[in-house]
Amino acid sequence: MPSSTYTLFRNAILAEQQVVCTYEGRHRELCPHILGTNKRGEEAVLAWQFAGESSGKLPQWRCLRLAEVRNARPRNGPWHEGGSHRTSQTCVSDIDLDVNIHVRKLR
């Protein structure tokens, strides 16, 4: 059974909503793109972090383990995504939901 955080991120992807949360002690503003589990079987999301706090330059792709996400809430706002995909993502190995495949149906 998925966690409540997993369900929140899943619903946000389906509605193309942003998610605001705390991860690794930092405030994050994200657009989640791919949801499922990582190679260890942990719930994970690949998201585009467009604002908030970061140890590096923003915007950038983020791989979040959902067990470490705190105070997540969806919000309406513009959808953000990365410009180029030079390598295959390795964040989510068992994909449940991908905004580009399952939601947008390659519009």
ABEGO torsion letter per residue (X at the ends): XBBAAAAAAAAAAAAGBBBBBBBGGBBBBBBBABBEBBAAGBBBBBBBBABEBBABBOBBBBBBBAAABBGBBBBBEBBBBBABBABBBAABABBABBAAAAAAGGX
